[in-house]
Amino acid sequence: MLHNIVGIEKVDYKNQRGNQIKGLKLHCLVENKNVEGSAAETIYLSDRMINDFGRVPKIGDVCEVLYNKYGNITRIDYYGE
């Protein structure tokens, strides 16, 4: 499923356990056969994941997000560049 990034929100806070949470929330539009028009989806990427993937997402990027069997993001493939 292709995601069109339409918004990016910086995240930086301490959770209830006192752990620092830093990263980006990607607000995306996606095609969904059960929705007339586009559906909205939010994806969280930690700073570590962004470094591991080697690219900082930007508004207007079109990408495919790949998950493992546990629902964790394993890779992001970008299209159009």
Secondary structure by P-SEA (a helix, b strand, c coil): cbbbbcbbbbbbbbcccbbbbbbbbbbbbbbbcccccbbbbbbbbcaaaaaaacccccccbbbbbbbcccccccccccccc
